[in-house]
Amino acid sequence: MKSMILVLLAACFTNGLSAQVSEIKSASSNNSSKSASNNLGDIDYDSDYTEHGDGIGGFMFEFLFGGISWWQSFKLRSDRARYPSMVSIDAMIQMAAKPASYYLVWPRICGNVGLFGTDFRMNYLIEEGIDGYRHIRTNDWKMLQLNLVTSKFFTFRLGTGYMQEAFNAHKAFSESTAMVLVHAPDQTKVLGFEFRTSKDWSTDANPRREFSIQYQNQLFVTGKMHGYASLGWVYQRYYNSINVWGIQGGLVFRFF
């Protein structure tokens, strides 16, 4: 009798562990079935809008391009002296865990050059069930990141890109991000807040929303490589109903 109770408790426990992965896959499948196919053939390209060199459209294009070029030049010339990591490459390996439930793992690489940046990560959710480990992964590429504010103590970034589900139909969704960093003048300590939200415009669903807080403390400096330990908290909500959260930790290697 005692052994039977233990088996039943173990079965209930492991079923609970695999809930998030199964539920996310199911929600993704349901969303895909509702999604209407995109018909690019219905787009009408009017030649009046493709000739940037004519009229007001051409003037606005040149004005915008000139303004961005000036802003980029200013940041590289002025801001970089105060904020050396304005031109940098960051490599991160981080993990978040809800004890005895599941794990989140993030290999991530980011690049910044003045006003512009890009950021790619893989988001793994790993659980252990009765039949062994199971996981899902998303590929999250912030293709364009704008470092709008970069000061001695404060950084503000906005980004846009996509989130791709590397399971089921492998659908990709647009994703927007915002990040605020508060840091010591010498970059030895950084407190970051990051928000991500993805959208399926064909079904109006939100495949994932995410908020995280992260503290980084510098451990060593070797030439241009700066090593940090990170500690924080992350919350993810898939398809407006499935919650994932965990305590976060890891290593960050910043080259500047």
Secondary structure per residue as TSV (DSSP state, phi and psi in degrees):
chain	resnum	aa	ss	phi	psi
A	1	M	-	360.0	-44.4
A	2	K	H	-61.8	-43.0
A	3	S	H	-66.0	-34.8
A	4	M	H	-65.6	-41.4
A	5	I	H	-62.3	-42.1
A	6	L	H	-63.2	-40.2
A	7	V	H	-63.7	-42.9
A	8	L	H	-65.1	-41.0
A	9	L	H	-63.2	-41.3
A	10	A	H	-64.3	-40.2
A	11	A	H	-64.5	-43.4
A	12	C	H	-63.4	-41.0
A	13	F	H	-64.6	-47.1
A	14	T	H	-70.9	-31.7
A	15	N	H	-63.7	-37.4
A	16	G	H	-64.5	-33.6
A	17	L	H	-65.8	-36.6
A	18	S	T	-90.6	5.8
A	19	A	H	-61.7	-46.9
A	20	Q	H	-62.3	-46.5
A	21	V	H	-60.4	-48.0
A	22	S	H	-63.8	-42.7
A	23	E	H	-67.3	-38.9
A	24	I	H	-66.3	-43.1
A	25	K	H	-61.3	-41.7
A	26	S	H	-65.5	-43.9
A	27	A	H	-63.8	-37.7
A	28	S	H	-64.0	-43.2
A	29	S	H	-63.4	-42.8
A	30	N	H	-63.1	-39.0
A	31	N	H	-67.7	-39.3
A	32	S	H	-63.4	-36.1
A	33	S	H	-68.9	-23.5
A	34	K	H	-88.8	-17.1
A	35	S	-	-72.0	129.9
A	36	A	-	-83.7	143.3
A	37	S	-	-69.8	143.5
A	38	N	-	-82.6	129.2
A	39	N	-	-111.9	93.8
A	40	L	G	-67.6	-17.6
A	41	G	G	-67.6	-16.1
A	42	D	G	-84.2	-5.3
A	43	I	-	-80.0	129.2
A	44	D	-	-104.3	112.5
A	45	Y	-	-91.0	110.4
A	46	D	-	-89.3	125.8
A	47	S	G	-62.5	-20.9
A	48	D	G	-65.0	-23.3
A	49	Y	G	-97.3	-2.8
A	50	T	T	-99.7	-10.0
A	51	E	-	-97.8	87.9
A	52	H	T	-69.2	-17.8
A	53	G	T	-82.0	-6.4
A	54	D	S	-104.8	140.9
A	55	G	H	59.8	-150.2
A	56	I	H	-65.2	-36.5
A	57	G	H	-59.2	-43.7
A	58	G	H	-65.5	-39.7
A	59	F	H	-63.6	-45.9
A	60	M	H	-64.1	-38.9
A	61	F	H	-62.8	-46.3
A	62	E	H	-66.4	-38.3
A	63	F	H	-64.3	-45.6
A	64	L	H	-64.7	-45.3
A	65	F	H	-62.7	-42.0
A	66	G	H	-65.1	-39.0
A	67	G	H	-65.9	-41.4
A	68	I	H	-66.4	-40.8
A	69	S	H	-62.2	-42.9
A	70	W	H	-64.3	-43.3
A	71	W	H	-61.6	-44.6
A	72	Q	H	-61.7	-45.4
A	73	S	H	-62.2	-41.1
A	74	F	H	-63.5	-43.5
A	75	K	I	-63.9	-44.1
A	76	L	I	-68.5	-30.6
A	77	R	I	-86.1	-43.3
A	78	S	I	-99.4	-53.5
A	79	D	I	-66.9	-32.8
A	80	R	H	-63.6	-30.1
A	81	A	H	-64.8	-32.8
A	82	R	H	-92.7	-23.0
A	83	Y	-	-133.3	80.3
A	84	P	G	-56.2	-31.4
A	85	S	G	-77.8	11.7
A	86	M	G	-55.8	-34.4
A	87	V	E	-114.4	108.2
A	88	S	E	-156.5	162.8
A	89	I	E	-127.9	127.7
A	90	D	E	-115.0	127.9
A	91	A	E	-116.3	128.7
A	92	M	E	-131.2	144.7
A	93	I	E	-132.9	112.7
A	94	Q	E	-133.6	154.4
A	95	M	E	-139.1	142.5
A	96	A	E	-123.9	148.1
A	97	A	E	-143.4	138.8
A	98	K	E	-102.2	109.3
A	99	P	T	-47.7	133.6
A	100	A	T	62.8	19.1
A	101	S	T	-127.4	-64.4
A	102	Y	E	-160.5	171.3
A	103	Y	E	-133.2	146.1
A	104	L	E	-114.9	132.9
A	105	V	E	-127.5	133.3
A	106	W	E	-128.8	95.0
A	107	P	E	-75.2	133.6
A	108	R	E	-150.0	143.0
A	109	I	E	-138.2	135.6
A	110	C	E	-131.0	148.6
A	111	G	E	-133.9	140.7
A	112	N	E	-133.2	133.8
A	113	V	E	-136.8	92.6
A	114	G	T	65.3	-123.7
A	115	L	T	-67.2	-28.1
A	116	F	E	-105.2	155.2
A	117	G	E	-158.6	169.3
A	118	T	E	-146.1	154.5
A	119	D	E	-150.9	121.0
A	120	F	E	-125.3	136.4
A	121	R	E	-145.3	158.2
A	122	M	E	-112.2	129.8
A	123	N	E	-108.8	106.7
A	124	Y	E	-100.6	132.0
A	125	L	E	-113.4	116.9
A	126	I	E	-119.3	131.3
A	127	E	E	-133.7	159.5
A	128	E	E	-112.5	123.6
A	129	G	E	-115.7	-171.5
A	130	I	T	-61.4	-37.2
A	131	D	T	-93.2	17.7
A	132	G	E	107.4	-165.2
A	133	Y	E	-78.0	144.0
A	134	R	E	-137.3	152.7
A	135	H	E	-152.8	163.2
A	136	I	E	-129.3	157.8
A	137	R	E	-137.9	143.6
A	138	T	E	-121.6	146.9
A	139	N	E	-103.1	117.8
A	140	D	E	-115.9	109.9
A	141	W	E	-118.2	110.4
A	142	K	E	-83.3	87.0
A	143	M	E	-62.2	-41.3
A	144	L	E	-125.0	121.2
A	145	Q	E	-120.4	132.4
A	146	L	E	-109.1	118.6
A	147	N	E	-85.7	80.1
A	148	L	E	-67.6	-41.4
A	149	V	E	-124.5	126.1
A	150	T	E	-138.1	104.2
A	151	S	-	-125.2	-176.7
A	152	K	S	-63.7	-33.0
A	153	F	S	-117.6	-9.8
A	154	F	E	-145.7	138.2
A	155	T	E	-134.3	137.7
A	156	F	E	-131.1	126.9
A	157	R	E	-129.3	144.0
A	158	L	E	-123.6	143.4
A	159	G	E	-142.2	159.1
A	160	T	E	-141.4	148.8
A	161	G	E	179.0	-138.9
A	162	Y	E	-143.6	158.3
A	163	M	E	-119.1	124.1
A	164	Q	E	-113.5	128.5
A	165	E	E	-79.7	116.3
A	166	A	S	-88.7	47.2
A	167	F	S	-159.8	171.5
A	168	N	T	52.0	-119.7
A	169	A	T	-87.2	2.0
A	170	H	-	54.2	43.8
A	171	K	-	-75.6	151.7
A	172	A	E	-116.1	143.3
A	173	F	E	-131.0	150.3
A	174	S	E	-69.1	144.0
A	175	E	E	-136.6	136.9
A	176	S	E	-117.3	146.9
A	177	T	E	-137.2	154.2
A	178	A	E	-139.8	138.9
A	179	M	E	-138.9	135.7
A	180	V	E	-121.4	129.1
A	181	L	E	-121.3	130.7
A	182	V	E	-114.8	123.7
A	183	H	E	-139.8	158.5
A	184	A	-	-69.2	151.8
A	185	P	T	-56.0	-32.3
A	186	D	T	-92.0	7.8
A	187	Q	S	67.6	17.0
A	188	T	S	-81.9	-19.3
A	189	K	E	-136.2	133.4
A	190	V	E	-137.7	131.2
A	191	L	E	-115.8	119.7
A	192	G	E	-120.7	145.6
A	193	F	E	-126.0	126.6
A	194	E	E	-131.6	136.7
A	195	F	E	-126.5	134.4
A	196	R	E	-130.0	141.3
A	197	T	E	-144.5	131.9
A	198	S	E	-112.1	157.5
A	199	K	E	-143.2	133.7
A	200	D	B	-101.9	103.5
A	201	W	T	-70.8	-19.8
A	202	S	T	-79.1	-23.4
A	203	T	T	-121.5	-5.9
A	204	D	T	66.9	19.1
A	205	A	B	-86.5	158.1
A	206	N	-	-111.8	95.8
A	207	P	S	-56.7	-32.9
A	208	R	-	-162.5	141.8
A	209	R	E	-125.3	146.7
A	210	E	E	-145.9	140.6
A	211	F	E	-134.9	134.6
A	212	S	E	-141.0	151.0
A	213	I	E	-124.2	133.7
A	214	Q	E	-143.8	133.7
A	215	Y	E	-110.9	132.0
A	216	Q	E	-120.2	132.8
A	217	N	E	-124.2	128.1
A	218	Q	E	-69.1	132.2
A	219	L	E	-100.7	-38.1
A	220	F	E	-159.3	163.4
A	221	V	E	-133.9	126.6
A	222	T	E	-132.4	102.0
A	223	G	T	62.6	-121.5
A	224	K	T	-92.3	-1.3
A	225	M	E	-95.0	126.0
A	226	H	E	-114.7	123.9
A	227	G	E	-104.1	134.0
A	228	Y	E	-128.1	148.8
A	229	A	E	-100.2	140.2
A	230	S	E	-120.6	147.9
A	231	L	E	-146.5	136.3
A	232	G	E	-173.5	-159.4
A	233	W	E	-144.0	143.1
A	234	V	E	-136.5	144.4
A	235	Y	E	-132.0	128.6
A	236	Q	E	-124.8	143.2
A	237	R	E	-131.4	114.9
A	238	Y	E	-97.4	130.7
A	239	Y	T	50.3	38.6
A	240	N	T	60.2	16.2
A	241	S	T	-148.1	-19.3
A	242	I	E	-109.4	116.5
A	243	N	E	-99.8	136.9
A	244	V	E	-135.8	131.1
A	245	W	E	-149.6	164.1
A	246	G	E	-173.1	163.8
A	247	I	E	-84.5	133.7
A	248	Q	E	-111.0	143.9
A	249	G	E	-156.3	160.1
A	250	G	E	167.3	-166.0
A	251	L	E	-124.7	144.6
A	252	V	E	-128.8	130.9
A	253	F	E	-117.9	113.5
A	254	R	E	-111.2	128.4
A	255	F	E	-110.7	115.5
A	256	F	-	-159.9	360.0
